[in-house]
Amino acid sequence: MKFRRLNGGYEYKVQALYGEPFDCFFSFAEWNGKLWSVHRHHSMYPPHLWPQSFDNYVSDVIVTRWKTDTHGDLIAASTRVIGRGSDPRLSMVGGRPIALFRGALHANHDYYCYDFALERLIALNTTDPWFEFGKNWVPFDDSGRLGAIHGFSPLRILKIDSNSGLCRTTQFLPHPIEPRSHDNFSTLRGGTNALRYGDFLIGLGHATFATWKHYPYQWCIGVANQLEVSFNQDFAPLVAAGFNIIDPTSIHSDGEGSLWLGLCASERDWFYEQSFVNFLSPIDLDLTTSPPKLQISSKQFDKTPPCLFLIADAFASEVQTEPAPYSGRTIYEPGIGIVGPFNYLASGTYRLCLRYRAPAEQNADVGRLDLGLSIPGHYSELNQWKLWGSHDKVVDFCAEFEWEPREDERFALRVHGNGEVPLTAYDLRIWPISRREE
């Protein structure tokens, strides 16, 4: 496990494979002159094979102390498992790091708090019978004690007794705009810990637009608990590289007073093999504005290779289909079950990989994939490939293609089912082997 020095920051990439634990979602703090983190050590499984046994499920929260090697990279000096959980957040509170994290599947409690100085893990509790623990809490230093933003819409702020674990709501304000996501929770969710500057609490959160699409936003809570939210293009290079889920995890100050952003990005919602990238990146704070503004340099992300990562559930259909777990789409009828995305694609040579599943023998014809040029009302097929049975296992079909559109032509794909067996598509990657200058 190594964070490689890159473009003024640090980067750690990992390929998540089924059944093999991997490390992601690092949240950082500097304490006693050392860099520390808390992160998730997790195993990925396909949705229909998710382990039901406690013994077969891995989702540990790990504390790491880091050191710098001779190349300037960050390597682990020590690690310690502190409990079973997910998506931990770290904040300096009263001069010591404290982590909050949601209990994992089969955990004994909903939420936990870990005090680094005391090396103590406690379960959080509440006397409020209407309280829902949720996840993505935002920890912050509340005058030397642990505070947390439970959610932004409505805005609920908690005081947490780090000795007893008792959570008490101190402020609860409905938001005039309550954007809702796929799960009927607010689109505006937590991300980093909160920083206090004068009358303002500020930080970065993630907006959940779909199960497979998170994008960071900047938030500020000011006088009278007014919540301000803004989006920008700082993370656009990661989207262009195929990372649809981008989660800010922490903001911390180093010994020299510089700010650093922790970030975790993945290609799609969990439960599928995919790439994860974790960043520790410089971030600036503009105190000349009111409220203060965080400024993220995107240069660390600019070198990430381009890739289209398309999710089946986001495509249109010409025949009736049904959603499959975690953003897949199943075609039962003969016809075109997936069509789109009608995006511009530069001329060049590309490779594509379709992830799908079909309960048939490997030599059974279950449908086809084609791609072509499109203008409104017209489609011209360029390539066509047959899709074969996969014994009901999730498999990849991969191929290469040449692409030379006119200015008014757009790129389109179609997945056809033959109606004899269900054909479930999950996602499709497209990345350039070579691109020609326009």
C-alpha positions in Angstrom: 0.0 0.0 0.0 1.8 3.2 -1.2 0.7 6.7 -2.1 2.9 7.7 -5.0 4.2 11.3 -5.2 2.6 12.8 -8.3 2.1 16.4 -9.6 2.5 18.0 -6.2 0.3 15.5 -4.4 0.0 11.8 -3.8 -2.0 9.0 -5.6 -2.9 5.4 -4.8 -4.6 3.3 -7.4 -6.1 -0.1 -6.9 -8.1 -2.6 -9.0 -10.9 -4.1 -6.9 -11.4 -7.8 -7.8 -14.2 -10.0 -6.5 -13.4 -11.7 -3.2 -10.0 -10.0 -2.8 -9.8 -7.3 0.0 -8.6 -3.9 -1.1 -8.0 -0.5 0.5 -9.9 2.7 -0.2 -11.6 5.8 1.2 -8.6 7.2 3.1 -9.3 10.2 5.5 -6.2 12.0 6.8 -5.0 14.1 9.7 -1.7 15.3 11.0 -1.0 14.6 14.7 2.2 14.8 16.8 4.2 15.6 13.7 3.0 12.4 11.9 0.5 11.8 9.1 -2.3 9.5 10.1 -5.3 8.1 8.2 -8.3 6.0 8.7 -9.6 4.0 5.8 -11.8 1.0 4.7 -10.4 -2.4 3.9 -13.1 -4.1 2.0 -14.0 -7.1 -0.3 -16.1 -6.7 -3.4 -18.8 -9.2 -4.5 -21.4 -9.2 -7.3 -24.9 -8.2 -6.1 -26.4 -11.7 -6.4 -23.4 -13.4 -4.6 -23.1 -11.0 -1.6 -22.0 -13.1 1.4 -24.6 -13.6 4.1 -22.2 -15.0 6.6 -20.5 -12.7 9.1 -17.3 -14.7 8.7 -17.1 -14.3 4.9 -17.7 -10.6 4.9 -14.8 -8.2 5.1 -15.2 -4.5 5.8 -12.7 -3.3 8.3 -11.8 0.2 9.4 -8.0 0.6 9.7 -5.8 3.3 11.3 -2.4 3.9 9.6 0.6 6.0 10.5 2.5 7.0 7.4 6.2 7.8 6.6 8.0 9.0 3.6 10.4 6.7 1.7 13.5 7.6 -0.2 11.5 8.3 -3.3 9.2 10.8 -1.5 6.2 8.3 -1.6 4.0 7.6 1.4 4.3 4.1 2.9 2.6 2.6 5.9 4.8 2.7 9.1 2.1 0.9 11.2 -1.5 -0.2 10.8 -4.2 -1.3 13.2 -7.8 -2.6 12.7 -10.2 -0.7 14.9 -13.5 -2.3 13.9 -15.9 -3.3 11.2 -17.3 -0.4 9.3 -17.5 1.7 6.2 -16.5 5.2 4.9 -14.7 6.7 7.9 -14.2 10.4 8.4 -11.4 11.9 10.5 -11.3 15.3 12.2 -9.0 17.0 14.7 -11.0 17.7 17.9 -9.4 19.3 20.9 -5.9 18.6 19.4 -6.4 14.9 18.8 -7.8 12.9 15.9 -11.3 11.4 16.2 -12.9 9.2 13.6 -16.6 8.6 12.9 -17.8 5.7 10.8 -20.9 3.7 10.0 -21.0 0.2 11.2 -20.6 -2.4 8.4 -23.0 -5.2 7.4 -23.5 -7.5 10.5 -21.9 -5.0 12.8 -23.3 -4.8 16.3 -24.1 -1.0 16.2 -25.0 1.6 13.6 -22.3 4.2 14.2 -18.9 4.3 16.0 -16.4 6.9 17.3 -12.7 6.2 17.7 -10.4 8.4 19.8 -6.8 8.1 18.6 -5.3 9.5 21.8 -7.1 7.0 24.0 -7.1 4.2 21.4 -10.8 3.7 22.3 -13.7 2.7 20.2 -17.2 3.4 21.4 -20.7 2.8 19.9 -22.8 5.9 19.4 -26.3 6.1 20.8 -29.3 8.5 21.2 -32.4 8.9 23.2 -34.4 10.3 20.3 -36.8 7.6 19.1 -37.1 9.2 15.7 -33.4 9.4 15.0 -32.1 7.6 11.9 -28.3 7.1 11.9 -27.8 7.1 8.1 -24.2 7.6 7.1 -21.8 10.3 5.8 -21.7 12.3 9.0 -19.4 15.4 9.0 -17.2 15.6 12.1 -15.8 18.9 13.4 -14.2 20.5 16.4 -17.0 22.1 18.5 -15.0 24.2 21.0 -12.8 21.3 21.8 -15.6 18.7 21.8 -16.9 16.5 19.0 -19.6 17.9 16.8 -21.1 16.4 13.6 -23.4 17.5 10.8 -25.8 14.6 10.4 -27.3 15.9 7.2 -27.8 19.1 5.2 -31.4 18.8 4.0 -32.7 19.2 6.7 -29.7 20.6 8.4 -29.2 18.6 11.6 -26.2 19.4 13.9 -25.2 17.0 16.7 -23.1 17.2 19.8 -21.5 13.9 20.6 -20.1 12.9 24.0 -17.0 11.0 23.1 -17.0 9.3 26.5 -20.5 7.9 26.5 -21.3 8.0 22.8 -24.5 9.9 23.4 -25.6 12.0 20.4 -27.8 15.0 21.0 -29.4 17.2 18.3 -28.6 20.8 18.9 -30.0 22.3 15.7 -32.6 21.1 13.2 -33.6 23.4 10.4 -35.6 22.4 7.3 -34.1 23.5 4.0 -36.3 25.4 1.5 -35.0 23.2 -1.3 -34.9 19.5 -0.5 -33.4 17.7 -3.5 -34.0 14.0 -3.3 -32.0 11.2 -4.8 -32.8 7.6 -5.8 -33.1 6.4 -2.2 -35.4 9.4 -1.2 -32.6 10.9 0.9 -31.2 14.3 0.3 -28.9 14.6 -2.8 -26.6 16.8 -0.7 -24.4 14.5 1.5 -21.4 14.6 3.6 -17.8 14.3 2.5 -14.8 15.9 4.3 -14.7 17.0 8.0 -15.8 20.6 8.6 -13.4 23.5 9.1 -14.3 26.5 11.3 -13.2 30.0 10.3 -14.8 32.8 12.4 -18.6 32.4 12.1 -18.4 29.9 9.2 -18.2 26.1 9.0 -17.0 25.0 5.6 -16.2 21.8 3.8 -16.7 19.6 0.7 -19.6 17.1 0.3 -20.7 14.8 -2.4 -24.0 15.2 -4.3 -25.5 11.8 -5.0 -27.4 12.1 -8.4 -27.7 8.3 -8.8 -26.3 5.2 -7.2 -23.4 5.4 -9.7 -22.9 9.2 -9.8 -21.4 11.3 -7.1 -19.9 14.8 -7.7 -18.3 17.0 -5.0 -19.8 20.4 -4.0 -18.6 23.1 -1.6 -20.8 24.0 1.3 -20.8 26.7 4.0 -22.9 27.2 7.1 -22.8 30.8 8.3 -24.7 33.2 10.5 -28.2 32.0 11.5 -27.2 28.6 10.1 -27.7 29.6 6.5 -26.5 26.9 4.2 -24.8 27.9 0.9 -23.9 25.3 -1.7 -21.8 25.7 -4.9 -20.4 23.4 -7.7 -17.5 23.9 -10.0 -15.4 22.2 -12.7 -12.4 21.3 -10.4 -13.1 17.6 -10.6 -14.1 17.4 -14.3 -10.9 15.7 -15.3 -11.8 12.7 -13.1 -15.2 12.4 -14.7 -13.5 12.5 -18.1 -11.3 9.6 -16.9 -14.3 7.5 -16.2 -14.6 8.0 -12.5 -18.4 8.6 -11.9 -18.2 8.4 -8.1 -16.0 11.1 -6.5 -16.1 11.4 -2.7 -14.1 14.0 -0.8 -13.0 12.4 2.5 -10.9 14.9 4.5 -9.2 18.3 4.8 -6.3 18.6 7.1 -3.5 21.0 7.9 0.1 19.9 7.8 2.9 21.1 10.1 3.6 24.0 7.8 0.1 25.3 7.7 -0.8 24.0 4.2 -4.1 22.3 3.6 -4.5 18.9 2.0 -7.6 17.2 0.5 -8.3 13.5 0.8 -10.3 12.1 -2.1 -11.6 8.7 -3.2 -13.0 8.0 -6.7 -14.4 4.9 -8.4 -15.9 4.1 -11.7 -19.4 3.2 -10.5 -21.4 2.0 -7.6 -19.9 -0.8 -5.5 -20.5 -4.5 -6.0 -18.7 -4.7 -9.3 -15.0 -5.1 -10.1 -13.6 -1.7 -11.0 -10.8 0.8 -10.5 -10.4 3.0 -7.4 -8.1 6.0 -7.1 -7.3 7.7 -3.9 -5.7 11.2 -3.8 -4.0 13.4 -1.2 -3.9 16.7 -3.0 -3.0 20.3 -2.1 -6.0 22.6 -1.5 -6.1 26.4 -0.9 -8.4 28.5 1.2 -9.3 32.0 0.1 -10.1 34.0 3.2 -10.6 37.3 1.3 -14.1 36.3 0.4 -17.2 36.0 2.6 -17.8 33.2 3.1 -14.3 31.7 2.7 -13.8 29.6 -0.5 -11.8 26.4 -0.9 -9.8 26.2 -4.1 -8.8 22.9 -5.6 -6.1 22.6 -8.1 -7.1 20.1 -10.8 -3.6 19.7 -12.2 -3.2 16.5 -10.2 -6.1 14.9 -12.0 -5.2 16.2 -15.5 -2.9 13.3 -16.3 -5.5 10.6 -15.6 -6.1 8.8 -18.9 -9.5 9.5 -20.6 -12.2 6.8 -20.5 -15.9 6.7 -21.0 -17.6 4.6 -18.3 -21.2 4.2 -19.2 -23.8 2.7 -16.9 -26.6 0.5 -18.4 -29.3 2.1 -16.3 -28.6 5.5 -17.8 -29.3 4.4 -21.4 -32.7 4.6 -23.2 -34.6 1.5 -24.3 -36.7 0.7 -27.3 -38.3 -2.4 -25.7 -39.5 -2.9 -22.2 -36.7 -3.7 -19.8 -36.3 -4.1 -16.0 -33.7 -2.6 -13.7 -31.2 -5.1 -12.3 -29.5 -4.7 -8.9 -27.1 -1.7 -8.7 -27.7 0.1 -12.0 -27.9 -2.9 -14.4 -30.7 -3.4 -17.0 -32.3 -6.7 -18.1 -33.7 -7.2 -21.6 -36.5 -9.9 -21.8 -38.1 -9.1 -25.1 -36.5 -9.3 -28.6 -35.3 -5.9 -29.6 -33.1 -3.0 -28.6 -32.9 -2.8 -24.8 -30.1 -0.3 -24.6 -29.4 2.6 -27.0 -27.3 5.7 -26.7 -25.5 7.8 -25.4 -25.4 10.0 -28.5 -22.2 11.8 -27.3 -19.5 13.4 -29.3 -16.4 11.1 -29.7 -13.2 12.3 -31.2 -11.7 10.4 -34.2 -9.4 7.6 -33.3 -9.0 3.9 -32.5 -10.9 2.7 -29.4 -11.4 -0.4 -27.2 -14.7 -1.2 -25.6 -15.7 -3.7 -23.0 -19.3 -4.5 -22.2 -20.1 -6.2 -18.9 -23.1 -8.5 -19.1 -24.7 -11.7 -17.9 -26.9 -14.3 -19.6 -28.2 -17.7 -18.3 -27.3 -19.8 -21.3 -24.4 -22.0 -22.6 -21.3 -20.3 -24.0 -22.2 -21.3 -27.5 -25.8 -20.0 -27.3 -26.6 -16.8 -29.2 -28.2 -14.4 -26.7 -28.1 -11.1 -28.6 -25.7 -8.6 -30.1 -23.9 -5.3 -29.6 -23.5 -2.8 -32.4 -22.2 0.7 -32.7 -22.8 3.4 -35.3 -23.0 7.0 -36.4 -26.1 8.9 -35.4 -27.8 12.1 -36.4 -31.4 13.0 -35.1 -33.8 10.5 -36.7 -31.1 8.3 -38.3 -28.6 5.6 -37.3 -25.9 4.1 -39.5 -24.4 0.9 -38.1 -20.6 0.5 -38.4 -19.8 -2.6 -36.3 -21.7 -5.5 -35.0 -20.7 -8.3 -32.6 -22.6 -11.3 -31.3 -23.1 -11.8 -27.6 -23.0 -15.4 -26.2 -24.3 -17.1 -23.1 -22.3 -16.7 -19.9 -23.7 -19.6 -17.7 -25.3 -16.8 -15.7 -21.9 -15.3 -14.7 -20.9 -11.7 -15.2 -18.5 -11.5 -18.1 -16.8 -8.9 -20.3 -17.1 -8.7 -24.0 -14.2 -6.6 -25.5 -13.5 -5.4 -29.0 -11.7 -2.6 -30.9 -13.1 -0.2 -33.4 -12.2 2.7 -35.6 -14.1 6.0 -35.3 -14.2 8.9 -37.8 -17.4 11.0 -37.5 -18.4 14.1 -39.3 -19.0 17.2 -37.2 -22.8 16.6 -37.0 -22.5 12.8 -36.2 -22.6 11.4 -32.7 -21.5 8.1 -31.2 -24.2 5.5 -30.4 -24.4 1.9 -29.1 -27.2 -0.6 -29.1 -27.6 -3.8 -27.2 -30.1 -6.2 -28.7 -31.7 -9.1 -26.8 -33.2 -12.0 -28.8 -35.9 -12.7 -26.3 -34.9 -16.4 -25.7 -33.0 -15.8 -22.5 -32.7 -12.7 -20.2 -29.7 -10.5 -21.2 -28.5 -8.2 -18.4 -26.1 -5.4 -19.2 -24.2 -3.6 -16.4 -21.8 -1.1 -17.9 -19.6 -0.3 -20.8 -16.0 1.1 -20.9 -14.6 2.9 -23.9 -11.1 4.2 -23.9 -8.8 5.4 -26.7 -6.0 3.3 -28.0 -5.0 6.3 -30.2 -6.6 9.6 -31.0 -6.1 11.8 -34.0 -5.8 15.5 -33.7 -8.7 17.4 -35.1 
